[in-house]
Amino acid sequence: MKALCWEGTNKLRVERVPDPEIRNSGDVIVKVRASAACGSDLHLLGGYIPAMEAGDVLGHEFLGEIVEVGPGVRNRKVGDRVVVCSFVGCGNCWYCTHDLWSLCDNTNTNSGITQALWGSDVGACFGYSHALGGLAGSHAEYIRVPFADHGSFPVPDGLDDDLAAVFASDAGPTGWMGADLGGVGPGDVVAVWGAGAVGQVAARASVLLGAERVIVIDRIPERLRQAREHMGVETLDYTKTDVGAELRELTGGRGPDVCIEAVGMEAHSPGPEYAYDQIKQQLRLQSDRPTALREAIQACRKGGSVFCLGVFGGVVDKFPLGALMNKGLVFRGAQQHGQRYIPELLDRIARGDLPTRHFATHPMTLDEGPEGYEMFKHKRDGCVRPVFQF
C-alpha cells in the first residue's frame, strides 16, 4: 500500500509499505478515508521528537471504514465508519478506568524511552515516534488499530462529511479537554494562545461551557478570521499589540480566569525572547520554545488556571516558576484523553454546535502529502490544515 513516510528532518516521501495485518485479538484494520496533518506532526518533521526512524509512517488524526476485525473484537464490525482516537488505551489499566486514557500503562511497548525522559511511561500514539509506541500512522491506505473496542467510534448517520468528522479524532478532544480540565465555567474570561484547530476548539468549548468572554491570540490572519467567524470569539494579533496589557485592560486589571496554551514547542514571538529560544533550541541546549506558555502564566489572574495543550518534549529555559507559585496558579497539562470526549463531540459536530469543517482548508491526495506538509509548515496559501483523502 502507499503511505507518507518520514525520511529524516524535513524529508517526507510517499512510499510502498507492507499492508497491515491483525496481530492481536482486539485489533481491527481500517481503510483510511481521511487523515489530517496536525500541528504536532510538524515537530516530527522538524526533528524535535526523538526516536523517529527512516520509513516511519506519519499521521494520527483519521477516519475510515473497518475492513477486518480480530476475533476478540466485540463492539465493532466490518463496514463501520469510525473515527479513531489518536492515543491508544487498553481500557483495563488503572489509568484507562479513571478516564486518563493517554496515560495507559499497557499500549506503549517502548516505555523505557519515556520513562527516561519524563519519569513514567505514557500511552501509545499512532505515527508519533518509537518513544510513543512505534505504531504506524494514518497517512496510509490502511492502518491497524489496537484495542479497537475502546479507541474507535462510529460516526453518526447524520454526519456525512468526512472532512468535518475527522477532527473528532484529535483536534476536537484535545481542545475540548483544555477547556474542561482547565476548569472553564460560567462567567469566566478565557484566553487561548494559538488559533489553529486545537486552539479554536478550546475557544468554542469555553463558549459552550459558559465562559462570558473568550479571546484567541495568534498572528495568522486566516486563523484569527476563522476564530471570529466560526467560533464566535474575540481575537488578538500578538504582533500588533501588547498581549498582557490588552488582557489586563479587557479584564479590569485582573487577567483571564483561565489561560489555555495551544501552541507547543515551536512557539513564535516578535520579541527578543524568540531569538534566545530559537538559538538554544537549535544548539540543543533546550528542547522546546515556551514563549506562549510563559506569556500565559504571566497573563493569568492570581488564583487562576493555566492549561498546557501544546506538545512539549523535554526541557525549557526561563520557565516562570516564581509566577506560577506566588500567584497561586493551578497548572495542568495532558495529551488528549479522547475516549472520554469523542462520542459527545461527534454528536456536537453533527448538530452544528462545534464547527470543524472549516479547518480542512486543503483537501488533497496522499501523493500530494510532501507538498501539503510544506505548505502547512510555512503557512502558505491560507493553509490551516491539509487533509489527505482516499
Sequence and secondary structure as in RCSB ss.txt:
>XXXX:A:sequence
MKALCWEGTNKLRVERVPDPEIRNSGDVIVKVRASAACGSDLHLLGGYIPAMEAGDVLGHEFLGEIVEVGPGVRN
RKVGDRVVVCSFVGCGNCWYCTHDLWSLCDNTNTNSGITQALWGSDVGACFGYSHALGGLAGSHAEYIRVPFADH
GSFPVPDGLDDDLAAVFASDAGPTGWMGADLGGVGPGDVVAVWGAGAVGQVAARASVLLGAERVIVIDRIPERLR
QAREHMGVETLDYTKTDVGAELRELTGGRGPDVCIEAVGMEAHSPGPEYAYDQIKQQLRLQSDRPTALREAIQAC
RKGGSVFCLGVFGGVVDKFPLGALMNKGLVFRGAQQHGQRYIPELLDRIARGDLPTRHFATHPMTLDEGPEGYEM
FKHKRDGCVRPVFQF
>XXXX:A:secstr
 EEEEEEETTEEEEEE       STT EEEEEEEEE  TTHHHHHTT SS   TTEE   EEEEEEEEE TT  S
  TT EEEE SEE  SSSHHHHTT GGG SSS TTHHHHHHHHSS   EETTS GGGT    SSBSEEEETTHHH
HEEE  TT   HHHHGGGTTHHHHHHHHHHHTT  TT EEEEE  SHHHHHHHHHHHHTT SEEEEEES HHHHH
HHHHHH  EEEETTTS HHHHHHHHTTTS  SEEEE   TB   SSHHHHHHHHHHHTTSSS B HHHHHHHHHS
 TT EEEE S   S  SS  HHHHHHTT EEEE S  HHHHHHHHHHHHHHTSS  GGG  EEE GGGHHHHHHH
HHTT TT S EEEE 
